[in-house]
Amino acid sequence: AGTCVHSCPSVSSFPFKDRHGSSFCAWDLTISDSFNNEFFFPFSILLEITLMYDILFTQMYEVKEEGGILKKLNEIWCKLTEPLQPQVPQKDNTKMKSLSYPFSREKIYFGAYLLTIFFFFFFFPSPLGISSLIANNVYDAAYPLHDLLYREWARYGVFYKFQPIGLIRKYFGEKIGLYFAWLGLYTEFLIPSSVVGVIVFLYGCITIESDIPSKEMCDQHNAFTMCPLCDKLCDYWNLSSACATARASHLFDNPATVFFSIFMALWATMFLEQWKRLQMRLNYFWDLTGLEEEEEHPRPEYETKLLQKKLKIKNTTTENTNEDEKEKLTWRDRMPGYLANFSLILFMIMLTFSAVFGVIVYRITTAAALSFSTNETTRSNVRVTVTATAVIINLVVILILDEIYGAVAKWLTEIEVPKTEKTFEERLILKAFLLKFVNSYAPIFYVAFFKGRFVGRPGHYVYVFDGYRMEECAPGGCLMELCIQLSIIMLGKQLIQNNLFEIGIPKLKKLFRKLKDERTEPKEINTNQSKDPQQWYLDYSLEPFTGLTPEYMEMIIQFGFVTLFVASFPLAPLFALLNNIIEVRLDAKKFVTELRRPDTVRAKDIGIWYNILSGIGKLSVIINAFVISVTSDFIPRLMYQYAYSQNGTMHGFINHTLSYFNVSHLKPGTQPENSPFARDVLFCRFKDYREPPWSPNPYEFSKQYWAVLSARLAFVILFQNLVMFLSVLVDWMIPDIPKDISEQIKKEKSVLVDFFLKEEHEKLKLIESFITHDKHRHQSGTKGQRIRAASFCQFSRSQRGSLASFSSQHTEV
């Protein structure tokens, strides 16, 4: 009983506190320690807690390992990774496992030792004081483990080592242990994706010199005179001036990015499948396979709301009121909260779109203003200046709105009055994720799918605010700008929000709380001021634990950056890997040194976060398909090479994608002023598939436009179905439960059935011997003895019935 540390389903029900101010289970302490009987509850309460939360029995059995080539490969892997293993104590015999079974009132006769434990404590009280015993046992048990975790896990100097997941689970509980196990697996999976991403990027660097479209664009002899980028102030320009942009776009817009998009979609599927396997393995070794969700108690806020409803019904309604409506909150009671949630979430989403639109207006107006500059350098770098400053503004707005949306989501969930803590947490996660997802990705979606799509054409441009033309993509396409947008937002969020905020904000809160306590507490003369403060006083000054939602949220948003737009930024997994190497140790140090030790919570999985990860993985397939087909030039290049090129090469591709425009068709007042080329230019070029001015339908979409559009839609359908099929195939090929764990679970069930059948058989033999002995006494006994014998026989018959029912139940198993 003394070793059943994790048999307590909710340590918050115990009044005992550990070094971080958190509750701990009474069975954390070993039987060999002696306690004063005043430490324990009254007999009935202690027995009830013991019977409810303790295990029925424990039995050791051998865990068989896989043999053959898998065992040899595992031994080789263990030797290779031995320097990466944390220096933590290991079990003496890892092949033996303790098999336990939850307590059942039907089998209370198996747990007679519990009464023995109680009477041991009751009749042998400790001569020491209870305060010293609690302090000594708790601190002696907690501090070595705490120091070990800090030395082997919570330091940046051990970043290259694996995490001691077993010790994390033992110190913080299963729920936090599962988070760090998931974070560790996610970080490990980023290694192969980072390697492939770097290879794709290097492929772009190597092939940049042999890329024919880039050469044609940079060739000075190709006199592609382009139409002005703005009205009046902008002159005609040569396409070769955008050579640097075209060459940079090839680094990310090349055929290898298509392969990388397919690889990342399968990578996400394999990661989720591997996590299910690891989760099942941890459940098995942490004795969570038989853990069933118990009915949660209602939240105090729910109880208060329900009590107010009952009082209102009692004072205002008649006797015909439905009793079910009195016992719970119906949808009518929650309707005001639902309406507030819907309206405020819609308002927040519109606020995000308004912020994005504001940045768009900033880009348009700033580009127009810089075009008036007399400095030639400023006018030539207008696009770079506007893009860089706009992305930084987007980043600042995202960081501010993220903090606001987190507080708003919590408030909206509270006014919704969920019944249980689990429901509260799930609804909070969904609201916060929805708002932060829209906030983080709205600017990226605009650049990927909307920028440059509604510009119009020369002579018929689309204007905003009467005189400001809609912005268009660079000559090399919008993919390069999408890459810049994604990289700056991703790196900025990771550096500022995930690292600086996590380090700085807790320290500021701690300092503020310390200053507040010093002002509010009266200054008393303490004779022990010279002594060092007690550890529990230092632990009280730590930051309270507020849950794992912020930790999961930042990693889920990063997972979106890695998978959703990976076709435009193959280096995203590499930057995510570098961030997570620091993030693991940063979170570890925060949990060990900055936060009070949280209550341990038993959990079998990561909850709703898995569904969100799965949804992002499926959404990434669709988004990457559209990025490749719509944003990049992959489909136009493919169509030109196999449908329009005369020799099957890419020669002439740039000329094929540029349409002609007669400069005499420009609207009055929009022609370039003081242009030295105005008299020499008869036609200018612009990027689009339109009929030339000398055709019967000038400036209408050409046949090439509709052919390319059809090819783009066909690619989206083909890419999506192919990747989805491969993902389902990978999901089917990889079993959710490892084979060795599945066999061990079957063996455990067999051992349990054999044990119970054996115990029932022994009990039946014992009862029969009592019955035989009672019959002998009955023949020569008194009337009172006959009555007791009859009652005992009745008891034996009921036990025979329970044995029969038990046998039938285990036959099904």
Secondary structure in CASP SS format (residue, H / E / C, confidence):
PFRMAT SS
TARGET T0000
AUTHOR 0000-0000-0000
METHOD secondary structure of the structure
MODEL  1
A C 1.00
G C 1.00
T C 1.00
C C 1.00
V H 1.00
H H 1.00
S H 1.00
C C 1.00
P C 1.00
S E 1.00
V H 1.00
S H 1.00
S H 1.00
F C 1.00
P C 1.00
F C 1.00
K E 1.00
D C 1.00
R C 1.00
H C 1.00
G C 1.00
S C 1.00
S E 1.00
F C 1.00
C C 1.00
A H 1.00
W H 1.00
D H 1.00
L C 1.00
T C 1.00
I C 1.00
S C 1.00
D C 1.00
S C 1.00
F C 1.00
N C 1.00
N H 1.00
E H 1.00
F H 1.00
F C 1.00
F C 1.00
P C 1.00
F H 1.00
S H 1.00
I H 1.00
L H 1.00
L H 1.00
E H 1.00
I H 1.00
T H 1.00
L H 1.00
M H 1.00
Y H 1.00
D C 1.00
I E 1.00
L E 1.00
F E 1.00
T E 1.00
Q E 1.00
M E 1.00
Y E 1.00
E E 1.00
V C 1.00
K C 1.00
E C 1.00
E C 1.00
G C 1.00
G C 1.00
I H 1.00
L H 1.00
K H 1.00
K H 1.00
L H 1.00
N H 1.00
E H 1.00
I H 1.00
W H 1.00
C H 1.00
K H 1.00
L H 1.00
T C 1.00
E H 1.00
P H 1.00
L H 1.00
Q C 1.00
P C 1.00
Q C 1.00
V C 1.00
P C 1.00
Q C 1.00
K C 1.00
D C 1.00
N C 1.00
T C 1.00
K C 1.00
M E 1.00
K E 1.00
S E 1.00
L E 1.00
S E 1.00
Y E 1.00
P E 1.00
F C 1.00
S C 1.00
R H 1.00
E H 1.00
K H 1.00
I H 1.00
Y H 1.00
F H 1.00
G H 1.00
A C 1.00
Y H 1.00
L H 1.00
L H 1.00
T H 1.00
I H 1.00
F H 1.00
F H 1.00
F H 1.00
F H 1.00
F H 1.00
F H 1.00
F C 1.00
P C 1.00
S C 1.00
P C 1.00
L C 1.00
G C 1.00
I H 1.00
S H 1.00
S H 1.00
L H 1.00
I H 1.00
A H 1.00
N H 1.00
N H 1.00
V H 1.00
Y H 1.00
D H 1.00
A H 1.00
A H 1.00
Y H 1.00
P H 1.00
L H 1.00
H H 1.00
D H 1.00
L H 1.00
L H 1.00
Y H 1.00
R H 1.00
E H 1.00
W C 1.00
A C 1.00
R C 1.00
Y H 1.00
G H 1.00
V H 1.00
F C 1.00
Y C 1.00
K C 1.00
F C 1.00
Q C 1.00
P C 1.00
I H 1.00
G H 1.00
L H 1.00
I H 1.00
R H 1.00
K H 1.00
Y H 1.00
F H 1.00
G C 1.00
E H 1.00
K H 1.00
I H 1.00
G H 1.00
L H 1.00
Y H 1.00
F H 1.00
A H 1.00
W H 1.00
L H 1.00
G H 1.00
L H 1.00
Y H 1.00
T H 1.00
E H 1.00
F H 1.00
L H 1.00
I H 1.00
P H 1.00
S H 1.00
S H 1.00
V H 1.00
V H 1.00
G H 1.00
V H 1.00
I H 1.00
V H 1.00
F H 1.00
L H 1.00
Y H 1.00
G H 1.00
C H 1.00
I H 1.00
T C 1.00
I C 1.00
E C 1.00
S C 1.00
D C 1.00
I H 1.00
P H 1.00
S H 1.00
K H 1.00
E H 1.00
M H 1.00
C H 1.00
D C 1.00
Q C 1.00
H C 1.00
N C 1.00
A C 1.00
F C 1.00
T E 1.00
M E 1.00
C C 1.00
P C 1.00
L C 1.00
C C 1.00
D C 1.00
K C 1.00
L C 1.00
C C 1.00
D C 1.00
Y C 1.00
W E 1.00
N E 1.00
L H 1.00
S H 1.00
S H 1.00
A H 1.00
C H 1.00
A H 1.00
T H 1.00
A H 1.00
R H 1.00
A H 1.00
S H 1.00
H H 1.00
L C 1.00
F C 1.00
D C 1.00
N C 1.00
P H 1.00
A H 1.00
T H 1.00
V H 1.00
F H 1.00
F H 1.00
S H 1.00
I H 1.00
F H 1.00
M H 1.00
A H 1.00
L H 1.00
W H 1.00
A H 1.00
T H 1.00
M H 1.00
F H 1.00
L H 1.00
E H 1.00
Q H 1.00
W H 1.00
K H 1.00
R H 1.00
L H 1.00
Q H 1.00
M H 1.00
R H 1.00
L H 1.00
N H 1.00
Y H 1.00
F H 1.00
W C 1.00
D C 1.00
L C 1.00
T C 1.00
G C 1.00
L C 1.00
E C 1.00
E C 1.00
E C 1.00
E C 1.00
E C 1.00
H C 1.00
P C 1.00
R C 1.00
P H 1.00
E H 1.00
Y H 1.00
E H 1.00
T H 1.00
K H 1.00
L H 1.00
L H 1.00
Q H 1.00
K H 1.00
K H 1.00
L H 1.00
K H 1.00
I H 1.00
K H 1.00
N H 1.00
T H 1.00
T C 1.00
T C 1.00
E C 1.00
N C 1.00
T C 1.00
N C 1.00
E H 1.00
D H 1.00
E H 1.00
K H 1.00
E H 1.00
K C 1.00
L C 1.00
T C 1.00
W H 1.00
R H 1.00
D H 1.00
R H 1.00
M H 1.00
P H 1.00
G H 1.00
Y H 1.00
L H 1.00
A H 1.00
N H 1.00
F H 1.00
S H 1.00
L H 1.00
I H 1.00
L H 1.00
F H 1.00
M H 1.00
I H 1.00
M H 1.00
L H 1.00
T H 1.00
F H 1.00
S H 1.00
A H 1.00
V H 1.00
F H 1.00
G H 1.00
V H 1.00
I H 1.00
V H 1.00
Y H 1.00
R H 1.00
I H 1.00
T H 1.00
T H 1.00
A H 1.00
A H 1.00
A H 1.00
L H 1.00
S H 1.00
F C 1.00
S C 1.00
T C 1.00
N C 1.00
E H 1.00
T H 1.00
T H 1.00
R H 1.00
S H 1.00
N C 1.00
V H 1.00
R H 1.00
V H 1.00
T H 1.00
V H 1.00
T H 1.00
A H 1.00
T H 1.00
A H 1.00
V H 1.00
I H 1.00
I H 1.00
N H 1.00
L H 1.00
V H 1.00
V H 1.00
I H 1.00
L H 1.00
I H 1.00
L H 1.00
D H 1.00
E H 1.00
I H 1.00
Y H 1.00
G H 1.00
A H 1.00
V H 1.00
A H 1.00
K H 1.00
W H 1.00
L H 1.00
T H 1.00
E H 1.00
I H 1.00
E H 1.00
V C 1.00
P C 1.00
K C 1.00
T C 1.00
E H 1.00
K H 1.00
T H 1.00
F H 1.00
E H 1.00
E H 1.00
R H 1.00
L H 1.00
I H 1.00
L H 1.00
K H 1.00
A H 1.00
F H 1.00
L H 1.00
L H 1.00
K H 1.00
F H 1.00
V H 1.00
N H 1.00
S H 1.00
Y H 1.00
A H 1.00
P H 1.00
I H 1.00
F H 1.00
Y H 1.00
V H 1.00
A H 1.00
F H 1.00
F C 1.00
K C 1.00
G C 1.00
R C 1.00
F C 1.00
V C 1.00
G E 1.00
R E 1.00
P C 1.00
G C 1.00
H E 1.00
Y E 1.00
V C 1.00
Y E 1.00
V E 1.00
F C 1.00
D C 1.00
G C 1.00
Y E 1.00
R E 1.00
M C 1.00
E C 1.00
E C 1.00
C C 1.00
A C 1.00
P C 1.00
G C 1.00
G C 1.00
C C 1.00
L H 1.00
M H 1.00
E H 1.00
L H 1.00
C H 1.00
I H 1.00
Q H 1.00
L H 1.00
S H 1.00
I H 1.00
I H 1.00
M H 1.00
L H 1.00
G H 1.00
K H 1.00
Q H 1.00
L H 1.00
I H 1.00
Q H 1.00
N H 1.00
N H 1.00
L H 1.00
F H 1.00
E H 1.00
I H 1.00
G H 1.00
I H 1.00
P H 1.00
K H 1.00
L H 1.00
K H 1.00
K H 1.00
L H 1.00
F H 1.00
R H 1.00
K H 1.00
L H 1.00
K H 1.00
D H 1.00
E H 1.00
R H 1.00
T H 1.00
E C 1.00
P C 1.00
K C 1.00
E C 1.00
I C 1.00
N C 1.00
T C 1.00
N C 1.00
Q C 1.00
S C 1.00
K C 1.00
D C 1.00
P C 1.00
Q C 1.00
Q H 1.00
W H 1.00
Y H 1.00
L H 1.00
D H 1.00
Y H 1.00
S C 1.00
L C 1.00
E E 1.00
P C 1.00
F C 1.00
T C 1.00
G C 1.00
L C 1.00
T H 1.00
P H 1.00
E H 1.00
Y H 1.00
M H 1.00
E H 1.00
M H 1.00
I H 1.00
I H 1.00
Q H 1.00
F H 1.00
G H 1.00
F H 1.00
V H 1.00
T H 1.00
L C 1.00
F C 1.00
V C 1.00
A C 1.00
S C 1.00
F C 1.00
P C 1.00
L C 1.00
A H 1.00
P H 1.00
L H 1.00
F H 1.00
A H 1.00
L H 1.00
L H 1.00
N H 1.00
N H 1.00
I H 1.00
I H 1.00
E H 1.00
V H 1.00
R H 1.00
L H 1.00
D H 1.00
A H 1.00
K H 1.00
K H 1.00
F H 1.00
V H 1.00
T H 1.00
E H 1.00
L E 1.00
R C 1.00
R C 1.00
P C 1.00
D C 1.00
T C 1.00
V E 1.00
R C 1.00
A C 1.00
K C 1.00
D C 1.00
I C 1.00
G C 1.00
I H 1.00
W H 1.00
Y H 1.00
N H 1.00
I H 1.00
L H 1.00
S H 1.00
G H 1.00
I H 1.00
G H 1.00
K H 1.00
L H 1.00
S H 1.00
V H 1.00
I H 1.00
I H 1.00
N H 1.00
A H 1.00
F H 1.00
V H 1.00
I H 1.00
S H 1.00
V H 1.00
T H 1.00
S C 1.00
D C 1.00
F H 1.00
I H 1.00
P H 1.00
R H 1.00
L H 1.00
M H 1.00
Y H 1.00
Q H 1.00
Y H 1.00
A H 1.00
Y H 1.00
S C 1.00
Q C 1.00
N C 1.00
G C 1.00
T C 1.00
M C 1.00
H C 1.00
G C 1.00
F H 1.00
I H 1.00
N H 1.00
H H 1.00
T H 1.00
L E 1.00
S E 1.00
Y E 1.00
F E 1.00
N E 1.00
V H 1.00
S H 1.00
H H 1.00
L C 1.00
K C 1.00
P C 1.00
G C 1.00
T C 1.00
Q C 1.00
P C 1.00
E C 1.00
N C 1.00
S C 1.00
P C 1.00
F C 1.00
A C 1.00
R C 1.00
D C 1.00
V C 1.00
L C 1.00
F E 1.00
C E 1.00
R E 1.00
F E 1.00
K E 1.00
D C 1.00
Y C 1.00
R E 1.00
E C 1.00
P C 1.00
P C 1.00
W C 1.00
S C 1.00
P C 1.00
N C 1.00
P C 1.00
Y C 1.00
E C 1.00
F E 1.00
S C 1.00
K H 1.00
Q H 1.00
Y H 1.00
W H 1.00
A H 1.00
V H 1.00
L H 1.00
S H 1.00
A H 1.00
R H 1.00
L H 1.00
A H 1.00
F H 1.00
V H 1.00
I H 1.00
L H 1.00
F H 1.00
Q H 1.00
N H 1.00
L H 1.00
V H 1.00
M H 1.00
F H 1.00
L H 1.00
S H 1.00
V H 1.00
L H 1.00
V H 1.00
D H 1.00
W H 1.00
M H 1.00
I C 1.00
P C 1.00
D C 1.00
I C 1.00
P C 1.00
K H 1.00
D H 1.00
I H 1.00
S H 1.00
E H 1.00
Q H 1.00
I H 1.00
K H 1.00
K H 1.00
E H 1.00
K H 1.00
S H 1.00
V H 1.00
L H 1.00
V H 1.00
D H 1.00
F H 1.00
F H 1.00
L H 1.00
K H 1.00
E H 1.00
E H 1.00
H H 1.00
E H 1.00
K H 1.00
L H 1.00
K H 1.00
L H 1.00
I H 1.00
E H 1.00
S H 1.00
F H 1.00
I H 1.00
T H 1.00
H H 1.00
D H 1.00
K H 1.00
H H 1.00
R H 1.00
H H 1.00
Q H 1.00
S H 1.00
G C 1.00
T C 1.00
K H 1.00
G H 1.00
Q H 1.00
R H 1.00
I H 1.00
R H 1.00
A H 1.00
A H 1.00
S H 1.00
F H 1.00
C H 1.00
Q H 1.00
F H 1.00
S H 1.00
R H 1.00
S H 1.00
Q H 1.00
R H 1.00
G H 1.00
S H 1.00
L H 1.00
A H 1.00
S H 1.00
F H 1.00
S H 1.00
S H 1.00
Q H 1.00
H H 1.00
T H 1.00
E H 1.00
V C 1.00
END
